[in-house]
Amino acid sequence: MHLAVCDDNIADRKQTERLLGRQSDRIFKETGERIYIDSYGNVEAFMQRPQMYHGLFIDMTTEPCNGFEVLKKLLAVGIVRPIIMCSSTIDYKELSKEAGITATNVYYLDKPLKVAELTNMIDTIKERTGVVIPTVELRGQKETIYARGDDIVCVTRTQSSKSELDVYLSGDRKISIIEDIVNFYDQCADFPQLCPVNDYGIVNVNHIKKTSFGKVTLDNNVTLKVSFTYRNSIEQTRLLLRSHPQ
């Protein structure tokens, strides 16, 4: 199990490391497994590879990008592992409530951290570590997003480059990636809701707003042409989803 601590208060960061070290000893005695802990004092380093961690403990209060902004960044790039917001001077739970954040992988603890609460949290992380949530890595020029199936609304080849795709995501987001569309579709084998509608376009049938002769409009108002070769792909995909619900 790999955990990350992102805290700009040195004393708090060291204390969290010590408490997690004790949890590592407990887990090792119970299962023979080790907990590995990486510690960060700034957001830029922390955000390099957040996907590699099974649990992320966060409290940033003095940097321009505070802990709540970090939480939003993690959710935006598709982190599905437990994110534990540790409140000292910022009430992350209240801010999340005001912002309408309802992600089920976000947890809240108050500082000073209590051993019993941390023990329960580590056990929760351990339970969730074995749960595999399929994602596809979307590596853009400036950011990387880990998208789940229904995060993807549609995919088209960019007009300016034959080797680049525009991936439209829920929440009016878009990322451009260098990838062949056939290879990308193969990478999305775990997402049966995606289907091709032409040689350069893929749609998510769960995001379709309307269909008409020769075209389909998604709920982000992007319209793609449906070529004759793929005229039955949408209905076939819908039948597959009905017969094999996720």
TORSELO-798781 format. One line per 4 residues: number of its first residue (from 1); their letters; for each residue x, y, z of C-alpha. Coordinates in steps of 0.25 Angstrom, whole numbers, plus 5000, padded with zeros to 4 digits. Layout:
BEGIN
NUM = A = X,Y,Z; ... $
***
This chain:
BEGIN
1 = MHLA = 5000,5000,5000; 5005,5014,4996; 5001,5026,5003; 5004,5041,5001 $
5 = VCDD = 5004,5052,5011; 5003,5067,5005; 5004,5077,5017; 5011,5090,5017 $
9 = NIAD = 5012,5090,5032; 5025,5083,5035; 5021,5079,5049; 5008,5074,5045 $
13 = RKQT = 5014,5066,5033; 5024,5059,5042; 5013,5056,5052; 5005,5050,5041 $
17 = ERLL = 5017,5042,5036; 5019,5036,5050; 5005,5032,5052; 5004,5025,5038 $
21 = GRQS = 5017,5019,5042; 5011,5012,5054; 4999,5008,5045; 5010,5002,5036 $
25 = DRIF = 5015,4994,5047; 5001,4989,5051; 4998,4985,5037; 5011,4977,5036 $
29 = KETG = 5008,4970,5048; 4994,4966,5044; 4997,4963,5029; 5011,4964,5026 $
33 = ERIY = 5009,4975,5017; 5016,4989,5017; 5011,5003,5016; 5020,5012,5008 $
37 = IDSY = 5019,5027,5011; 5023,5039,5002; 5023,5052,5008; 5021,5066,5001 $
41 = GNVE = 5021,5080,5005; 5017,5086,4992; 5006,5084,4982; 5014,5084,4969 $
45 = AFMQ = 5022,5072,4974; 5010,5065,4980; 5002,5066,4967; 5013,5059,4958 $
49 = RPQM = 5007,5045,4960; 4995,5045,4970; 4989,5033,4963; 5000,5024,4968 $
53 = YHGL = 4995,5025,4983; 4985,5017,4990; 4981,5028,4999; 4985,5043,5000 $
57 = FIDM = 4985,5051,5013; 4984,5066,5010; 4984,5079,5018; 4990,5091,5011 $
61 = TTEP = 4988,5105,5018; 4999,5114,5015; 5001,5112,5000; 4993,5120,4989 $
65 = CNGF = 4987,5107,4985; 4981,5102,4998; 4976,5088,5002; 4962,5090,4996 $
69 = EVLK = 4968,5094,4983; 4976,5082,4983; 4964,5073,4985; 4957,5080,4973 $
73 = KLLA = 4970,5077,4965; 4970,5062,4969; 4955,5060,4966; 4957,5068,4952 $
77 = VGIV = 4968,5058,4948; 4960,5046,4952; 4966,5041,4965; 4957,5030,4970 $
81 = RPII = 4965,5025,4982; 4962,5031,4996; 4965,5045,4998; 4966,5049,5013 $
85 = MCSS = 4965,5064,5016; 4971,5067,5029; 4965,5080,5035; 4974,5089,5044 $
89 = TIDY = 4970,5103,5040; 4961,5100,5028; 4948,5093,5029; 4949,5085,5017 $
93 = KELS = 4936,5077,5020; 4928,5090,5020; 4935,5096,5007; 4931,5082,5000 $
97 = KEAG = 4917,5084,5005; 4916,5098,5000; 4922,5094,4986; 4913,5082,4984 $
101 = ITAT = 4925,5072,4985; 4919,5058,4987; 4930,5049,4982; 4929,5036,4990 $
105 = NVYY = 4945,5035,4991; 4946,5048,4999; 4948,5046,5014; 4949,5056,5025 $
109 = LDKP = 4958,5056,5038; 4960,5067,5048; 4974,5070,5054; 4980,5066,5063 $
113 = LKVA = 4978,5053,5057; 4973,5042,5066; 4979,5028,5066; 4965,5021,5066 $
117 = ELTN = 4960,5029,5054; 4973,5027,5046; 4972,5012,5049; 4958,5012,5043 $
121 = MIDT = 4963,5020,5031; 4975,5011,5028; 4966,4999,5029; 4956,5006,5019 $
125 = IKER = 4968,5009,5009; 4972,4995,5010; 4958,4990,5007; 4957,4999,4995 $
129 = TGVV = 4971,4996,4990; 4966,4983,4984; 4954,4989,4977; 4958,4992,4963 $
133 = IPTV = 4951,5004,4956; 4955,5004,4941; 4960,5017,4936; 4968,5021,4923 $
137 = ELRG = 4980,5030,4924; 4978,5043,4916; 4992,5049,4915; 4991,5064,4909 $
141 = QKET = 5002,5074,4907; 5000,5080,4921; 4992,5070,4929; 4988,5056,4931 $
145 = IYAR = 4974,5052,4933; 4969,5038,4938; 4956,5036,4932; 4945,5026,4935 $
149 = GDDI = 4935,5021,4925; 4924,5031,4927; 4934,5043,4928; 4936,5042,4913 $
153 = VCVT = 4925,5048,4905; 4931,5047,4891; 4944,5046,4884; 4948,5052,4870 $
157 = RTQS = 4961,5054,4862; 4965,5068,4863; 4964,5077,4850; 4979,5081,4851 $
161 = SKSE = 4986,5068,4853; 4983,5054,4848; 4991,5048,4860; 4983,5056,4871 $
165 = LDVY = 4970,5054,4877; 4960,5063,4885; 4954,5056,4896; 4941,5063,4901 $
169 = LSGD = 4939,5060,4916; 4927,5062,4926; 4927,5076,4932; 4930,5083,4919 $
173 = RKIS = 4944,5078,4919; 4953,5075,4908; 4967,5070,4906; 4975,5067,4894 $
177 = IIED = 4984,5055,4893; 4994,5049,4883; 4988,5036,4879; 4982,5028,4868 $
181 = IVNF = 4967,5026,4869; 4967,5011,4867; 4978,5009,4878; 4970,5018,4887 $
185 = YDQC = 4957,5010,4885; 4965,4998,4888; 4969,5004,4901; 4955,5006,4905 $
189 = ADFP = 4951,4992,4904; 4946,4993,4919; 4936,5003,4914; 4924,4996,4907 $
193 = QLCP = 4916,5009,4906; 4926,5015,4896; 4924,5012,4881; 4930,5017,4868 $
197 = VNDY = 4921,5026,4859; 4931,5028,4848; 4945,5025,4845; 4950,5037,4853 $
201 = GIVN = 4939,5038,4864; 4934,5031,4877; 4922,5034,4885; 4917,5030,4899 $
205 = VNHI = 4903,5025,4897; 4899,5029,4911; 4902,5044,4907; 4894,5044,4894 $
209 = KKTS = 4883,5055,4894; 4877,5052,4881; 4880,5045,4868; 4875,5048,4854 $
213 = FGKV = 4878,5043,4840; 4893,5043,4838; 4897,5050,4851; 4897,5049,4866 $
217 = TLDN = 4897,5060,4877; 4903,5058,4891; 4898,5065,4903; 4910,5075,4902 $
221 = NVTL = 4904,5079,4889; 4915,5073,4881; 4910,5067,4868; 4917,5056,4860 $
225 = KVSF = 4913,5050,4847; 4909,5035,4847; 4915,5028,4834; 4907,5018,4827 $
229 = TYRN = 4917,5007,4832; 4914,5010,4846; 4899,5013,4845; 4895,5002,4854 $
233 = SIEQ = 4906,5003,4865; 4898,5012,4874; 4886,5002,4875; 4895,4990,4876 $
237 = TRLL = 4903,4997,4888; 4890,5000,4895; 4885,4986,4893; 4898,4981,4899 $
241 = LRSH = 4897,4990,4911; 4883,4985,4914; 4887,4970,4913; 4899,4972,4921 $
245 = PQ = 4897,4984,4931; 4909,4990,4938 $
***
